[in-house]
Amino acid sequence: MPNSLPLTARQIAVSAAVGAALWLTGVIVIRLGFSIDLWQAGWPLALLYAVTIPISVPPLLLLIRAAGLGPDLLLAGLGVGTTVALAMDGIALVWFPAFYGPPGADLGPPAAWLLWAVSAQVLVALVYLRGR
């Protein structure tokens, strides 16, 4: 059966690896957030939401460069990376919640931020493509 995905095997692997690395980065941010009591509603959490958008630019540029994605392939590569990250998150939240924080921690606010971060990444990619 021919590959109907326009990405090469290398582009898929690099996109998946970048997605996994971004997920791990999100886990680290969440763990650090628990250590500084970030996950309560207030200005620090609002600031994290706000800075997530510009902080999404370097990983997008890394994905483009490392995977060799042109504008016509960017969303496909981003889709692969996003799928990997969301799958890892879905598995970890259910079976390995200790990755994210202390036992019994309310994982709702950090999980919501992680979803926001994924949507910010897609938004940044769309704005990037619009400028091309």
A tleap script that builds the chain and sets N, CA, C and O, in Angstrom:
source leaprc.protein.ff14SB
mol = sequence {
  NMET PRO ASN SER LEU PRO LEU THR ALA ARG
  GLN ILE ALA VAL SER ALA ALA VAL GLY ALA
  ALA LEU TRP LEU THR GLY VAL ILE VAL ILE
  ARG LEU GLY PHE SER ILE ASP LEU TRP GLN
  ALA GLY TRP PRO LEU ALA LEU LEU TYR ALA
  VAL THR ILE PRO ILE SER VAL PRO PRO LEU
  LEU LEU LEU ILE ARG ALA ALA GLY LEU GLY
  PRO ASP LEU LEU LEU ALA GLY LEU GLY VAL
  GLY THR THR VAL ALA LEU ALA MET ASP GLY
  ILE ALA LEU VAL TRP PHE PRO ALA PHE TYR
  GLY PRO PRO GLY ALA ASP LEU GLY PRO PRO
  ALA ALA TRP LEU LEU TRP ALA VAL SER ALA
  GLN VAL LEU VAL ALA LEU VAL TYR LEU ARG
  GLY CARG
}
set mol.1.N position { 0.854 -1.184 0.000 }
set mol.1.CA position { 0.000 0.000 0.000 }
set mol.1.C position { 0.894 1.239 0.000 }
set mol.1.O position { 1.765 1.359 0.861 }
set mol.2.N position { 0.705 2.139 -0.920 }
set mol.2.CA position { 1.553 3.332 -0.990 }
set mol.2.C position { 1.270 4.283 0.172 }
set mol.2.O position { 0.170 4.305 0.725 }
set mol.3.N position { 2.279 5.061 0.525 }
set mol.3.CA position { 2.164 6.054 1.589 }
set mol.3.C position { 1.411 7.267 1.039 }
set mol.3.O position { 1.891 7.932 0.122 }
set mol.4.N position { 0.247 7.551 1.591 }
set mol.4.CA position { -0.518 8.703 1.119 }
set mol.4.C position { -0.158 9.969 1.893 }
set mol.4.O position { -0.605 11.059 1.535 }
set mol.5.N position { 0.638 9.838 2.940 }
set mol.5.CA position { 1.094 11.000 3.682 }
set mol.5.C position { 2.234 11.645 2.902 }
set mol.5.O position { 3.156 10.946 2.481 }
set mol.6.N position { 2.193 12.954 2.701 }
set mol.6.CA position { 3.209 13.585 1.853 }
set mol.6.C position { 4.594 13.671 2.494 }
set mol.6.O position { 5.536 14.139 1.855 }
set mol.7.N position { 4.731 13.233 3.730 }
set mol.7.CA position { 6.006 13.321 4.430 }
set mol.7.C position { 6.856 12.078 4.192 }
set mol.7.O position { 6.333 10.976 4.020 }
set mol.8.N position { 8.164 12.269 4.186 }
set mol.8.CA position { 9.067 11.128 4.111 }
set mol.8.C position { 9.133 10.459 5.484 }
set mol.8.O position { 8.679 11.017 6.483 }
set mol.9.N position { 9.700 9.270 5.515 }
set mol.9.CA position { 9.856 8.568 6.798 }
set mol.9.C position { 10.704 9.401 7.754 }
set mol.9.O position { 10.417 9.453 8.950 }
set mol.10.N position { 11.727 10.040 7.248 }
set mol.10.CA position { 12.581 10.882 8.095 }
set mol.10.C position { 11.791 12.072 8.645 }
set mol.10.O position { 11.909 12.397 9.827 }
set mol.11.N position { 10.998 12.715 7.812 }
set mol.11.CA position { 10.198 13.856 8.275 }
set mol.11.C position { 9.190 13.423 9.337 }
set mol.11.O position { 8.937 14.154 10.295 }
set mol.12.N position { 8.625 12.254 9.165 }
set mol.12.CA position { 7.688 11.735 10.168 }
set mol.12.C position { 8.420 11.478 11.480 }
set mol.12.O position { 7.940 11.864 12.546 }
set mol.13.N position { 9.575 10.830 11.407 }
set mol.13.CA position { 10.334 10.515 12.622 }
set mol.13.C position { 10.776 11.778 13.346 }
set mol.13.O position { 10.661 11.864 14.569 }
set mol.14.N position { 11.284 12.761 12.601 }
set mol.14.CA position { 11.720 14.012 13.233 }
set mol.14.C position { 10.527 14.758 13.828 }
set mol.14.O position { 10.618 15.282 14.938 }
set mol.15.N position { 9.426 14.808 13.109 }
set mol.15.CA position { 8.223 15.484 13.622 }
set mol.15.C position { 7.725 14.805 14.887 }
set mol.15.O position { 7.331 15.480 15.838 }
set mol.16.N position { 7.737 13.481 14.908 }
set mol.16.CA position { 7.321 12.735 16.099 }
set mol.16.C position { 8.271 13.007 17.261 }
set mol.16.O position { 7.830 13.187 18.396 }
set mol.17.N position { 9.566 13.036 16.982 }
set mol.17.CA position { 10.551 13.296 18.044 }
set mol.17.C position { 10.395 14.706 18.608 }
set mol.17.O position { 10.492 14.902 19.820 }
set mol.18.N position { 10.157 15.674 17.751 }
set mol.18.CA position { 9.946 17.049 18.227 }
set mol.18.C position { 8.674 17.111 19.070 }
set mol.18.O position { 8.651 17.774 20.106 }
set mol.19.N position { 7.619 16.427 18.635 }
set mol.19.CA position { 6.388 16.380 19.432 }
set mol.19.C position { 6.616 15.764 20.793 }
set mol.19.O position { 6.108 16.268 21.794 }
set mol.20.N position { 7.378 14.673 20.846 }
set mol.20.CA position { 7.677 14.027 22.133 }
set mol.20.C position { 8.512 14.947 23.011 }
set mol.20.O position { 8.285 15.022 24.218 }
set mol.21.N position { 9.470 15.644 22.422 }
set mol.21.CA position { 10.308 16.568 23.197 }
set mol.21.C position { 9.486 17.732 23.743 }
set mol.21.O position { 9.693 18.166 24.876 }
set mol.22.N position { 8.562 18.232 22.942 }
set mol.22.CA position { 7.701 19.317 23.425 }
set mol.22.C position { 6.782 18.843 24.539 }
set mol.22.O position { 6.520 19.585 25.485 }
set mol.23.N position { 6.286 17.602 24.434 }
set mol.23.CA position { 5.472 17.053 25.521 }
set mol.23.C position { 6.303 16.993 26.798 }
set mol.23.O position { 5.839 17.407 27.860 }
set mol.24.N position { 7.524 16.482 26.702 }
set mol.24.CA position { 8.381 16.382 27.876 }
set mol.24.C position { 8.670 17.762 28.460 }
set mol.24.O position { 8.708 17.927 29.680 }
set mol.25.N position { 8.870 18.741 27.602 }
set mol.25.CA position { 9.074 20.111 28.068 }
set mol.25.C position { 7.837 20.601 28.830 }
set mol.25.O position { 7.956 21.248 29.871 }
set mol.26.N position { 6.662 20.287 28.305 }
set mol.26.CA position { 5.425 20.656 29.002 }
set mol.26.C position { 5.317 19.993 30.365 }
set mol.26.O position { 4.882 20.622 31.329 }
set mol.27.N position { 5.709 18.732 30.451 }
set mol.27.CA position { 5.690 18.018 31.738 }
set mol.27.C position { 6.620 18.712 32.731 }
set mol.27.O position { 6.275 18.875 33.902 }
set mol.28.N position { 7.786 19.114 32.265 }
set mol.28.CA position { 8.741 19.801 33.150 }
set mol.28.C position { 8.159 21.130 33.632 }
set mol.28.O position { 8.277 21.465 34.811 }
set mol.29.N position { 7.532 21.889 32.729 }
set mol.29.CA position { 6.893 23.151 33.127 }
set mol.29.C position { 5.807 22.891 34.160 }
set mol.29.O position { 5.685 23.631 35.136 }
set mol.30.N position { 5.021 21.847 33.950 }
set mol.30.CA position { 3.944 21.535 34.896 }
set mol.30.C position { 4.522 21.179 36.258 }
set mol.30.O position { 4.044 21.674 37.279 }
set mol.31.N position { 5.538 20.331 36.289 }
set mol.31.CA position { 6.156 19.946 37.567 }
set mol.31.C position { 6.727 21.177 38.278 }
set mol.31.O position { 6.531 21.347 39.482 }
set mol.32.N position { 7.428 22.029 37.536 }
set mol.32.CA position { 7.964 23.256 38.138 }
set mol.32.C position { 6.834 24.158 38.627 }
set mol.32.O position { 6.951 24.812 39.663 }
set mol.33.N position { 5.741 24.183 37.869 }
set mol.33.CA position { 4.593 24.991 38.270 }
set mol.33.C position { 4.030 24.575 39.614 }
set mol.33.O position { 3.602 25.425 40.394 }
set mol.34.N position { 4.023 23.278 39.900 }
set mol.34.CA position { 3.569 22.817 41.217 }
set mol.34.C position { 4.518 23.278 42.310 }
set mol.34.O position { 4.083 23.585 43.420 }
set mol.35.N position { 5.804 23.329 42.010 }
set mol.35.CA position { 6.767 23.719 43.043 }
set mol.35.C position { 6.673 25.204 43.386 }
set mol.35.O position { 7.112 25.609 44.463 }
set mol.36.N position { 6.114 26.020 42.504 }
set mol.36.CA position { 5.964 27.453 42.797 }
set mol.36.C position { 4.495 27.864 42.903 }
set mol.36.O position { 4.176 29.052 42.845 }
set mol.37.N position { 3.608 26.890 43.057 }
set mol.37.CA position { 2.176 27.154 43.244 }
set mol.37.C position { 1.578 27.976 42.100 }
set mol.37.O position { 0.789 28.896 42.318 }
set mol.38.N position { 1.973 27.621 40.878 }
set mol.38.CA position { 1.555 28.349 39.684 }
set mol.38.C position { 0.127 28.055 39.264 }
set mol.38.O position { -0.505 28.887 38.613 }
set mol.39.N position { -0.393 26.898 39.618 }
set mol.39.CA position { -1.635 26.422 39.016 }
set mol.39.C position { -2.896 26.950 39.675 }
set mol.39.O position { -3.975 26.392 39.478 }
set mol.40.N position { -2.776 28.014 40.453 }
set mol.40.CA position { -3.945 28.706 41.002 }
set mol.40.C position { -4.277 29.859 40.069 }
set mol.40.O position { -3.375 30.496 39.526 }
set mol.41.N position { -5.554 30.132 39.880 }
set mol.41.CA position { -5.951 31.250 39.013 }
set mol.41.C position { -5.341 32.540 39.559 }
set mol.41.O position { -5.352 32.777 40.767 }
set mol.42.N position { -4.827 33.342 38.692 }
set mol.42.CA position { -4.206 34.599 39.094 }
set mol.42.C position { -3.252 35.064 38.014 }
set mol.42.O position { -3.148 34.443 36.957 }
set mol.43.N position { -2.557 36.155 38.279 }
set mol.43.CA position { -1.697 36.751 37.254 }
set mol.43.C position { -0.541 35.860 36.828 }
set mol.43.O position { -0.197 35.881 35.647 }
set mol.44.N position { 0.097 35.063 37.722 }
set mol.44.CA position { 1.190 34.215 37.224 }
set mol.44.C position { 0.710 33.201 36.170 }
set mol.44.O position { 1.396 32.961 35.177 }
set mol.45.N position { -0.454 32.620 36.395 }
set mol.45.CA position { -0.988 31.668 35.431 }
set mol.45.C position { -1.391 32.384 34.141 }
set mol.45.O position { -1.167 31.867 33.046 }
set mol.46.N position { -1.979 33.558 34.267 }
set mol.46.CA position { -2.337 34.344 33.078 }
set mol.46.C position { -1.083 34.717 32.291 }
set mol.46.O position { -1.097 34.714 31.061 }
set mol.47.N position { -0.004 35.037 32.999 }
set mol.47.CA position { 1.257 35.355 32.328 }
set mol.47.C position { 1.802 34.140 31.583 }
set mol.47.O position { 2.294 34.267 30.462 }
set mol.48.N position { 1.714 32.961 32.205 }
set mol.48.CA position { 2.165 31.743 31.532 }
set mol.48.C position { 1.371 31.520 30.251 }
set mol.48.O position { 1.945 31.206 29.209 }
set mol.49.N position { 0.055 31.682 30.325 }
set mol.49.CA position { -0.772 31.541 29.121 }
set mol.49.C position { -0.311 32.533 28.048 }
set mol.49.O position { -0.206 32.173 26.875 }
set mol.50.N position { -0.037 33.772 28.443 }
set mol.50.CA position { 0.348 34.796 27.472 }
set mol.50.C position { 1.712 34.505 26.848 }
set mol.50.O position { 1.868 34.631 25.633 }
set mol.51.N position { 2.695 34.123 27.648 }
set mol.51.CA position { 4.038 33.905 27.088 }
set mol.51.C position { 4.127 32.592 26.310 }
set mol.51.O position { 5.085 32.377 25.567 }
set mol.52.N position { 3.157 31.731 26.471 }
set mol.52.CA position { 3.167 30.467 25.734 }
set mol.52.C position { 3.132 30.713 24.230 }
set mol.52.O position { 3.720 29.946 23.467 }
set mol.53.N position { 2.458 31.762 23.798 }
set mol.53.CA position { 2.347 32.022 22.357 }
set mol.53.C position { 3.709 32.376 21.751 }
set mol.53.O position { 4.132 31.708 20.808 }
set mol.54.N position { 4.412 33.399 22.252 }
set mol.54.CA position { 5.716 33.684 21.634 }
set mol.54.C position { 6.749 32.583 21.878 }
set mol.54.O position { 7.643 32.383 21.055 }
set mol.55.N position { 6.636 31.877 22.984 }
set mol.55.CA position { 7.579 30.785 23.262 }
set mol.55.C position { 7.355 29.625 22.288 }
set mol.55.O position { 8.217 28.755 22.160 }
set mol.56.N position { 6.227 29.602 21.613 }
set mol.56.CA position { 5.938 28.548 20.642 }
set mol.56.C position { 6.689 28.737 19.325 }
set mol.56.O position { 6.737 27.815 18.510 }
set mol.57.N position { 7.270 29.903 19.103 }
set mol.57.CA position { 7.953 30.163 17.836 }
set mol.57.C position { 9.235 29.333 17.676 }
set mol.57.O position { 9.386 28.674 16.647 }
set mol.58.N position { 10.163 29.333 18.639 }
set mol.58.CA position { 11.392 28.555 18.433 }
set mol.58.C position { 11.171 27.064 18.164 }
set mol.58.O position { 11.821 26.515 17.274 }
set mol.59.N position { 10.278 26.386 18.897 }
set mol.59.CA position { 10.063 24.968 18.562 }
set mol.59.C position { 9.498 24.770 17.155 }
set mol.59.O position { 9.806 23.777 16.495 }
set mol.60.N position { 8.677 25.707 16.700 }
set mol.60.CA position { 8.143 25.602 15.347 }
set mol.60.C position { 9.272 25.739 14.323 }
set mol.60.O position { 9.333 24.983 13.353 }
set mol.61.N position { 10.153 26.697 14.544 }
set mol.61.CA position { 11.284 26.869 13.640 }
set mol.61.C position { 12.219 25.666 13.683 }
set mol.61.O position { 12.780 25.273 12.660 }
set mol.62.N position { 12.385 25.082 14.869 }
set mol.62.CA position { 13.178 23.853 14.998 }
set mol.62.C position { 12.557 22.726 14.182 }
set mol.62.O position { 13.259 22.014 13.464 }
set mol.63.N position { 11.248 22.567 14.292 }
set mol.63.CA position { 10.548 21.535 13.536 }
set mol.63.C position { 10.741 21.741 12.035 }
set mol.63.O position { 11.047 20.794 11.309 }
set mol.64.N position { 10.566 22.957 11.579 }
set mol.64.CA position { 10.705 23.262 10.149 }
set mol.64.C position { 12.112 22.903 9.666 }
set mol.64.O position { 12.285 22.252 8.636 }
set mol.65.N position { 13.100 23.339 10.426 }
set mol.65.CA position { 14.493 23.134 10.007 }
set mol.65.C position { 14.919 21.668 10.145 }
set mol.65.O position { 15.480 21.092 9.213 }
set mol.66.N position { 14.654 21.072 11.301 }
set mol.66.CA position { 15.124 19.707 11.563 }
set mol.66.C position { 14.449 18.687 10.648 }
set mol.66.O position { 15.088 17.743 10.182 }
set mol.67.N position { 13.156 18.883 10.393 }
set mol.67.CA position { 12.424 17.929 9.552 }
set mol.67.C position { 12.477 18.304 8.073 }
set mol.67.O position { 12.052 17.528 7.217 }
set mol.68.N position { 12.992 19.482 7.777 }
set mol.68.CA position { 13.051 19.914 6.382 }
set mol.68.C position { 11.664 20.123 5.793 }
set mol.68.O position { 11.368 19.658 4.693 }
set mol.69.N position { 10.822 20.825 6.534 }
set mol.69.CA position { 9.437 21.027 6.107 }
set mol.69.C position { 9.278 22.362 5.387 }
set mol.69.O position { 9.582 23.418 5.942 }
set mol.70.N position { 8.807 22.305 4.169 }
set mol.70.CA position { 8.439 23.519 3.458 }
set mol.70.C position { 7.039 23.934 3.880 }
set mol.70.O position { 6.365 23.208 4.611 }
set mol.71.N position { 6.602 25.101 3.421 }
set mol.71.CA position { 5.264 25.565 3.782 }
set mol.71.C position { 4.156 24.565 3.436 }
set mol.71.O position { 3.148 24.481 4.137 }
set mol.72.N position { 4.349 23.814 2.357 }
set mol.72.CA position { 3.330 22.848 1.948 }
set mol.72.C position { 3.270 21.623 2.860 }
set mol.72.O position { 2.281 20.891 2.838 }
set mol.73.N position { 4.306 21.390 3.656 }
set mol.73.CA position { 4.349 20.209 4.528 }
set mol.73.C position { 4.287 20.548 6.014 }
set mol.73.O position { 4.220 19.649 6.852 }
set mol.74.N position { 4.310 21.827 6.344 }
set mol.74.CA position { 4.382 22.219 7.746 }
set mol.74.C position { 3.218 21.676 8.571 }
set mol.74.O position { 3.436 21.113 9.645 }
set mol.75.N position { 2.002 21.833 8.092 }
set mol.75.CA position { 0.856 21.382 8.881 }
set mol.75.C position { 0.827 19.859 9.018 }
set mol.75.O position { 0.385 19.336 10.041 }
set mol.76.N position { 1.291 19.153 8.001 }
set mol.76.CA position { 1.359 17.684 8.116 }
set mol.76.C position { 2.378 17.289 9.184 }
set mol.76.O position { 2.096 16.434 10.025 }
set mol.77.N position { 3.557 17.906 9.154 }
set mol.77.CA position { 4.566 17.606 10.167 }
set mol.77.C position { 4.108 18.002 11.560 }
set mol.77.O position { 4.320 17.268 12.525 }
set mol.78.N position { 3.479 19.163 11.661 }
set mol.78.CA position { 2.945 19.604 12.945 }
set mol.78.C position { 1.860 18.653 13.433 }
set mol.78.O position { 1.747 18.387 14.629 }
set mol.79.N position { 1.070 18.147 12.504 }
set mol.79.CA position { 0.037 17.178 12.873 }
set mol.79.C position { 0.624 15.903 13.454 }
set mol.79.O position { 0.095 15.355 14.421 }
set mol.80.N position { 1.716 15.430 12.866 }
set mol.80.CA position { 2.378 14.234 13.400 }
set mol.80.C position { 2.905 14.509 14.806 }
set mol.80.O position { 2.656 13.735 15.730 }
set mol.81.N position { 3.631 15.610 14.962 }
set mol.81.CA position { 4.186 15.946 16.280 }
set mol.81.C position { 3.115 16.162 17.331 }
set mol.81.O position { 3.246 15.710 18.469 }
set mol.82.N position { 2.054 16.856 16.941 }
set mol.82.CA position { 0.949 17.110 17.864 }
set mol.82.C position { 0.260 15.820 18.261 }
set mol.82.O position { -0.094 15.637 19.426 }
set mol.83.N position { 0.066 14.928 17.312 }
set mol.83.CA position { -0.565 13.637 17.610 }
set mol.83.C position { 0.267 12.848 18.612 }
set mol.83.O position { -0.275 12.276 19.558 }
set mol.84.N position { 1.574 12.816 18.409 }
set mol.84.CA position { 2.451 12.106 19.342 }
set mol.84.C position { 2.366 12.727 20.734 }
set mol.84.O position { 2.218 12.014 21.727 }
set mol.85.N position { 2.460 14.059 20.806 }
set mol.85.CA position { 2.417 14.736 22.101 }
set mol.85.C position { 1.079 14.509 22.815 }
set mol.85.O position { 1.051 14.225 24.012 }
set mol.86.N position { -0.011 14.634 22.088 }
set mol.86.CA position { -1.324 14.444 22.716 }
set mol.86.C position { -1.538 12.994 23.140 }
set mol.86.O position { -2.151 12.737 24.176 }
set mol.87.N position { -1.041 12.049 22.350 }
set mol.87.CA position { -1.158 10.637 22.738 }
set mol.87.C position { -0.355 10.358 24.006 }
set mol.87.O position { -0.833 9.678 24.914 }
set mol.88.N position { 0.864 10.886 24.063 }
set mol.88.CA position { 1.685 10.697 25.264 }
set mol.88.C position { 1.008 11.327 26.479 }
set mol.88.O position { 1.016 10.753 27.567 }
set mol.89.N position { 0.433 12.488 26.294 }
set mol.89.CA position { -0.253 13.177 27.375 }
set mol.89.C position { -1.473 12.391 27.838 }
set mol.89.O position { -1.697 12.239 29.039 }
set mol.90.N position { -2.254 11.897 26.898 }
set mol.90.CA position { -3.442 11.128 27.259 }
set mol.90.C position { -3.102 9.872 28.041 }
set mol.90.O position { -3.789 9.534 29.005 }
set mol.91.N position { -2.053 9.182 27.634 }
set mol.91.CA position { -1.622 7.980 28.356 }
set mol.91.C position { -1.075 8.344 29.731 }
set mol.91.O position { -1.433 7.723 30.731 }
set mol.92.N position { -0.213 9.346 29.776 }
set mol.92.CA position { 0.427 9.705 31.046 }
set mol.92.C position { -0.575 10.246 32.062 }
set mol.92.O position { -0.491 9.921 33.246 }
set mol.93.N position { -1.521 11.066 31.610 }
set mol.93.CA position { -2.498 11.618 32.557 }
set mol.93.C position { -3.311 10.527 33.249 }
set mol.93.O position { -3.662 10.656 34.422 }
set mol.94.N position { -3.605 9.470 32.531 }
set mol.94.CA position { -4.426 8.399 33.102 }
set mol.94.C position { -3.591 7.404 33.901 }
set mol.94.O position { -3.939 7.077 35.036 }
set mol.95.N position { -2.498 6.923 33.324 }
set mol.95.CA position { -1.766 5.832 33.952 }
set mol.95.C position { -0.524 6.261 34.724 }
set mol.95.O position { -0.022 5.501 35.552 }
set mol.96.N position { -0.027 7.453 34.469 }
set mol.96.CA position { 1.194 7.912 35.143 }
set mol.96.C position { 1.058 9.362 35.618 }
set mol.96.O position { 1.905 10.190 35.283 }
set mol.97.N position { 0.026 9.687 36.380 }
set mol.97.CA position { -0.187 11.085 36.777 }
set mol.97.C position { 0.950 11.653 37.629 }
set mol.97.O position { 1.101 12.871 37.719 }
set mol.98.N position { 1.740 10.794 38.246 }
set mol.98.CA position { 2.861 11.279 39.055 }
set mol.98.C position { 3.926 11.970 38.194 }
set mol.98.O position { 4.768 12.694 38.724 }
set mol.99.N position { 3.899 11.753 36.866 }
set mol.99.CA position { 4.805 12.501 35.988 }
set mol.99.C position { 4.582 13.997 36.147 }
set mol.99.O position { 5.522 14.787 36.058 }
set mol.100.N position { 3.332 14.380 36.382 }
set mol.100.CA position { 2.940 15.780 36.344 }
set mol.100.C position { 3.057 16.501 37.677 }
set mol.100.O position { 3.356 17.695 37.712 }
set mol.101.N position { 2.826 15.793 38.767 }
set mol.101.CA position { 2.856 16.482 40.043 }
set mol.101.C position { 2.715 15.531 41.205 }
set mol.101.O position { 2.711 14.312 41.031 }
set mol.102.N position { 2.598 16.094 42.395 }
set mol.102.CA position { 2.527 15.273 43.600 }
set mol.102.C position { 1.230 14.458 43.656 }
set mol.102.O position { 0.245 14.803 43.004 }
set mol.103.N position { 1.237 13.387 44.432 }
set mol.103.CA position { 0.029 12.571 44.559 }
set mol.103.C position { -1.171 13.419 44.994 }
set mol.103.O position { -1.062 14.255 45.891 }
set mol.104.N position { -2.288 13.193 44.357 }
set mol.104.CA position { -3.518 13.908 44.707 }
set mol.104.C position { -3.607 15.318 44.156 }
set mol.104.O position { -4.582 16.020 44.424 }
set mol.105.N position { -2.617 15.747 43.396 }
set mol.105.CA position { -2.631 17.110 42.845 }
set mol.105.C position { -3.774 17.266 41.847 }
set mol.105.O position { -4.113 16.329 41.125 }
set mol.106.N position { -4.357 18.445 41.816 }
set mol.106.CA position { -5.384 18.764 40.829 }
set mol.106.C position { -4.689 19.017 39.497 }
set mol.106.O position { -4.029 20.040 39.314 }
set mol.107.N position { -4.841 18.082 38.577 }
set mol.107.CA position { -4.166 18.187 37.285 }
set mol.107.C position { -4.987 18.940 36.241 }
set mol.107.O position { -4.546 19.108 35.104 }
set mol.108.N position { -6.179 19.393 36.625 }
set mol.108.CA position { -7.031 20.115 35.678 }
set mol.108.C position { -6.389 21.379 35.132 }
set mol.108.O position { -6.285 21.515 33.913 }
set mol.109.N position { -5.950 22.315 35.976 }
set mol.109.CA position { -5.342 23.543 35.444 }
set mol.109.C position { -4.083 23.304 34.604 }
set mol.109.O position { -3.961 23.904 33.536 }
set mol.110.N position { -3.142 22.456 35.035 }
set mol.110.CA position { -1.993 22.244 34.160 }
set mol.110.C position { -2.343 21.511 32.866 }
set mol.110.O position { -1.748 21.777 31.822 }
set mol.111.N position { -3.299 20.597 32.930 }
set mol.111.CA position { -3.720 19.913 31.696 }
set mol.111.C position { -4.373 20.911 30.745 }
set mol.111.O position { -4.183 20.828 29.532 }
set mol.112.N position { -5.140 21.850 31.288 }
set mol.112.CA position { -5.756 22.888 30.456 }
set mol.112.C position { -4.682 23.760 29.810 }
set mol.112.O position { -4.795 24.121 28.638 }
set mol.113.N position { -3.635 24.099 30.576 }
set mol.113.CA position { -2.549 24.886 29.989 }
set mol.113.C position { -1.866 24.103 28.866 }
set mol.113.O position { -1.528 24.681 27.833 }
set mol.114.N position { -1.659 22.805 29.054 }
set mol.114.CA position { -0.997 22.008 28.033 }
set mol.114.C position { -1.827 21.986 26.749 }
set mol.114.O position { -1.274 22.050 25.651 }
set mol.115.N position { -3.144 21.898 26.885 }
set mol.115.CA position { -4.004 21.992 25.698 }
set mol.115.C position { -3.879 23.372 25.043 }
set mol.115.O position { -3.842 23.485 23.818 }
set mol.116.N position { -3.815 24.402 25.863 }
set mol.116.CA position { -3.625 25.760 25.359 }
set mol.116.C position { -2.299 25.848 24.595 }
set mol.116.O position { -2.238 26.451 23.523 }
set mol.117.N position { -1.245 25.250 25.143 }
set mol.117.CA position { 0.070 25.302 24.507 }
set mol.117.C position { 0.034 24.630 23.138 }
set mol.117.O position { 0.646 25.120 22.190 }
set mol.118.N position { -0.675 23.520 23.032 }
set mol.118.CA position { -0.799 22.834 21.742 }
set mol.118.C position { -1.549 23.728 20.757 }
set mol.118.O position { -1.137 23.866 19.605 }
set mol.119.N position { -2.637 24.329 21.203 }
set mol.119.CA position { -3.391 25.204 20.299 }
set mol.119.C position { -2.576 26.440 19.931 }
set mol.119.O position { -2.685 26.941 18.812 }
set mol.120.N position { -1.766 26.934 20.857 }
set mol.120.CA position { -0.898 28.083 20.550 }
set mol.120.C position { 0.111 27.710 19.471 }
set mol.120.O position { 0.414 28.517 18.591 }
set mol.121.N position { 0.632 26.484 19.540 }
set mol.121.CA position { 1.589 26.024 18.531 }
set mol.121.C position { 0.945 25.996 17.146 }
set mol.121.O position { 1.557 26.410 16.161 }
set mol.122.N position { -0.280 25.512 17.080 }
set mol.122.CA position { -0.988 25.473 15.797 }
set mol.122.C position { -1.261 26.900 15.308 }
set mol.122.O position { -1.102 27.191 14.122 }
set mol.123.N position { -1.665 27.774 16.209 }
set mol.123.CA position { -1.912 29.171 15.847 }
set mol.123.C position { -0.650 29.829 15.292 }
set mol.123.O position { -0.694 30.513 14.269 }
set mol.124.N position { 0.463 29.619 15.970 }
set mol.124.CA position { 1.726 30.187 15.516 }
set mol.124.C position { 2.081 29.660 14.124 }
set mol.124.O position { 2.559 30.417 13.279 }
set mol.125.N position { 1.851 28.377 13.883 }
set mol.125.CA position { 2.126 27.801 12.569 }
set mol.125.C position { 1.245 28.438 11.499 }
set mol.125.O position { 1.717 28.738 10.403 }
set mol.126.N position { -0.020 28.641 11.810 }
set mol.126.CA position { -0.921 29.260 10.835 }
set mol.126.C position { -0.526 30.696 10.524 }
set mol.126.O position { -0.583 31.124 9.372 }
set mol.127.N position { -0.125 31.437 11.550 }
set mol.127.CA position { 0.332 32.816 11.335 }
set mol.127.C position { 1.626 32.810 10.522 }
set mol.127.O position { 1.805 33.639 9.631 }
set mol.128.N position { 2.513 31.891 10.824 }
set mol.128.CA position { 3.752 31.751 10.059 }
set mol.128.C position { 3.453 31.491 8.584 }
set mol.128.O position { 4.044 32.113 7.701 }
set mol.129.N position { 2.539 30.574 8.333 }
set mol.129.CA position { 2.196 30.253 6.948 }
set mol.129.C position { 1.507 31.421 6.248 }
set mol.129.O position { 1.698 31.633 5.051 }
set mol.130.N position { 0.731 32.152 6.976 }
set mol.130.CA position { 0.045 33.316 6.387 }
set mol.130.C position { 1.052 34.341 5.895 }
set mol.130.O position { 0.827 35.005 4.884 }
set mol.131.N position { 2.162 34.469 6.611 }
set mol.131.CA position { 3.197 35.419 6.230 }
set mol.131.C position { 4.078 34.939 5.091 }
set mol.131.O position { 4.925 35.692 4.611 }
set mol.132.N position { 3.900 33.720 4.654 }
set mol.132.CA position { 4.737 33.159 3.577 }
set mol.132.C position { 4.181 33.489 2.216 }
set mol.132.O position { 4.758 33.096 1.202 }
savepdb mol mol.pdb
quit
